[in-house]
Amino acid sequence: MKVFVTGASGFVGSAVVRELQQAGHQVTGLARSDAAAQAIAAAGAAALRGDLNDLDSLKRGAAAADGVIHLAFNHDFSQYQAAAATDQHAIAALGGVLAGSNRPLVVTSGLAGFPADHLATEDDVPGEFARASERAALALVPQGVRAMVVRLAASVHDRGDHGFVPYLIQVARQKGAAAYIGEGLNRWPAVHRLDAARLFRLALENGPAGARYHGVADEGIAFRDLAAVIGRHLNVPVVSKSAEEAADHFGWMARFAGLDLSASNALTQQRLNWRPEHPGLLPDLEQGHYFDA
């Protein structure tokens, strides 16, 4: 199968490229820079220069592929609305090429926007504050696109992670304390990136149109437990911050540090025979590589 992957040189995307190749697929990755193109080529895949604003490059990649995995997203949260709009336009461009072909399009989404009174399931429909990419992808199904969504956990972890957890570690170093908000009972899901990569491949190969999957291994880690591990490894106190104090401590991440994002993976395991096999987030942190200078 010829697969076009956006975000192919990224933390998750590079693992997805390897997973696809090991399963015998041919991969072309979208590369927005010379460095990205070199990384994709070094991984044994073909590189197509372009980015999410270059809709012609997305259309060329999709036209030459038997299926598409869309991972690229601008994670500058100070420009979130603009990034979401760009993402929707990119999904529409990919879907326009795939329309009527029943070729698969696997789109990445998140787990914000669900009620916190229960573990979010794959069948739950997110609220208006969820990533619009999910709605954009599933709107393509009536157009003859085998569109699916993988909702990734808040933390996708492994060596080389540059996401939320490294930021929390950086803040704890700078502030001299690892913190949580209130009682710290809000929960974050997590998944090892190699388990996530396998999920994307299985969805591409076997998922039906309109499917939603949860890239979740740890269904919900209490934020204060995460702070406790960070504090112990950095030898700094673990403290509670009020909602008013959170912005000063966490900076831009304060809006996320108090969210309860717990989610089930039961239906994903059942429907795709997907089983997380790699260490959970807390055991991964205990290995120490997150705290290397």
Protein Blocks (a to p, Z undefined) as FASTA:
>chain_A
ZZddehklmmklmmmmmmmmmnopacddddfbfklmmmmmmnopacdeddfklmmlmmmm
mmmpcbdcdfbdcfbfklmmmmmmmmmmmmmmmmmmmgonlpacdddddfehiafkbccd
fkbccdfkbcfklmmmmmmmmnopacddddddfbdcdehiabfklmmmmmmmmnopacde
hjlpaccddddfklmmmmmmmmmmmpcghiacdddfblbdcfklmmmmmmmmnopacddd
dfklmmmmnmmmlmmmmpccbdcfklmmmmnopacfbdcfklmmmnommmgZZ
